[in-house]
């Protein structure tokens, strides 16, 4: 559907560098990265608002690199929605339909999209009278009204409060499931990426660092940057070696088994939620079991973050109920249990 080949663009002091991506038809593709990583500039190049210094963009195998935006069949929703303030919701949604000379289809299409997004009651209101969530739905409806081949979303949830973000995520999933419009959504939110993305590309400093599904990105990061950005927390430097078909990772006197087939100087990453906290030692060839002592307990609502010193510091997530049942307290001796397959090794 969308194929990007060696795309580069210098913008002031910033540069996109040799971006290569492929987005399949009907896919919900997330570009995840910190502020200033080049995510919005990449979307604007795809939309045709700017042209690249080099590289090419293909849509359905047609080179659209230098086509004007109106000829690309792409819908764009900016972070601040950019609704026309002098038009009511009905006319905002209808704008693109009328621009294509399809006046006879306006009523039917507007009503269909308003029903789909639950905004029929807003059609006669103006943008100044809309909440953030309402404006966001209207902006999406306006972008979908032209029946784009590709929908581009630039941080569409960043201005919303947490409860509304969750609600709009559900709306986006519902809309995508129903319409199957190929979507590229850029965000700095791990939650957005995990809940929405069929495929995720992690971006930093103008480069694509890693591409994969949620399991690959969040559980098998290929670099320290990706591991830290997606919230792994337990990241250790050490050396890996193979013994009798088993990978052993050594760091500061601690040895951990991993199912990764990697040797040499590497990093290990283990997600806090993949570690079981126990008061008793567990013997298992498929599991690691480390003895340690609790050094810190952080209340995170329904989850408690427990820091344990096993020679190297580990962060562990457990439920509040489990924490209370086990009587976890500062200085308490505990065991950390985790599978070899949850120990990710990378260079």
Rosetta blueprint (number, residue, H / E / L):
1 X L
2 X E
3 X E
4 X E
5 X E
6 X E
7 X E
8 X E
9 X E
10 X E
11 X E
12 X L
13 X L
14 X E
15 X E
16 X E
17 X E
18 X E
19 X E
20 X E
21 X E
22 X E
23 X E
24 X L
25 X L
26 X L
27 X L
28 X E
29 X E
30 X E
31 X E
32 X E
33 X E
34 X L
35 X L
36 X L
37 X L
38 X L
39 X H
40 X H
41 X H
42 X H
43 X H
44 X H
45 X H
46 X H
47 X H
48 X L
49 X L
50 X L
51 X L
52 X L
53 X L
54 X E
55 X E
56 X E
57 X E
58 X E
59 X E
60 X L
61 X L
62 X E
63 X E
64 X L
65 X L
66 X L
67 X L
68 X L
69 X H
70 X H
71 X H
72 X L
73 X L
74 X E
75 X E
76 X E
77 X E
78 X L
79 X L
80 X L
81 X L
82 X L
83 X L
84 X L
85 X L
86 X L
87 X L
88 X E
89 X H
90 X H
91 X H
92 X H
93 X H
94 X H
95 X H
96 X H
97 X H
98 X H
99 X H
100 X L
101 X L
102 X L
103 X H
104 X H
105 X H
106 X H
107 X H
108 X H
109 X H
110 X H
111 X H
112 X H
113 X H
114 X H
115 X H
116 X H
117 X L
118 X L
119 X L
120 X H
121 X H
122 X H
123 X L
124 X L
125 X L
126 X E
127 X H
128 X H
129 X H
130 X L
131 X L
132 X H
133 X H
134 X H
135 X H
136 X H
137 X H
138 X H
139 X H
140 X H
141 X H
142 X H
143 X H
144 X H
145 X L
146 X L
147 X L
148 X L
149 X L
150 X E
151 X E
152 X E
153 X E
154 X E
155 X L
156 X L
157 X L
158 X L
159 X L
160 X L
161 X L
162 X H
163 X H
164 X H
165 X H
166 X H
167 X H
168 X H
169 X H
170 X H
171 X H
172 X H
173 X H
174 X H
175 X H
176 X H
177 X H
178 X H
179 X H
180 X L
181 X L
182 X E
183 X E
184 X E
185 X E
186 X E
187 X E
188 X L
189 X L
190 X H
191 X H
192 X H
193 X H
194 X H
195 X H
196 X H
197 X L
198 X L
199 X E
200 X E
201 X E
202 X E
203 X E
204 X E
205 X L
206 X L
207 X E
208 X E
209 X E
210 X E
211 X E
212 X E
213 X L
214 X H
215 X H
216 X H
217 X H
218 X H
219 X H
220 X L
221 X L
222 X L
223 X L
224 X H
225 X H
226 X H
227 X H
228 X H
229 X H
230 X L
231 X L
232 X L
233 X E
234 X E
235 X E
236 X E
237 X E
238 X E
239 X E
240 X E
241 X E
242 X E
243 X E
244 X L
245 X L
246 X E
247 X E
248 X E
249 X E
250 X E
251 X E
252 X L
253 X L
254 X E
255 X E
256 X E
257 X E
258 X E
259 X L
260 X L
261 X L
262 X L
263 X L
264 X E
265 X E
266 X E
267 X E
268 X E
269 X E
270 X E
271 X E
272 X H
273 X H
274 X H
275 X L
276 X E
277 X E
278 X E
279 X L
280 X L
281 X L
282 X L
283 X L
284 X L
285 X L
286 X L
287 X E
288 X E
289 X E
290 X E
291 X E
292 X E
293 X E
294 X E
295 X E
296 X E
297 X E
298 X E
299 X E
300 X E
301 X L
302 X L
303 X E
304 X E
305 X E
306 X E
307 X E
308 X E
309 X E
310 X L
311 X L
312 X L
313 X E
314 X E
315 X E
316 X E
317 X E
318 X E
319 X E
320 X H
321 X H
322 X H
323 X H
324 X H
325 X H
326 X H
327 X L
328 X L
329 X L
330 X L
331 X L
332 X L
333 X E
334 X E
335 X E
336 X E
337 X E
338 X E
339 X E
340 X H
341 X H
342 X H
343 X L
344 X E
345 X E
346 X E
347 X L
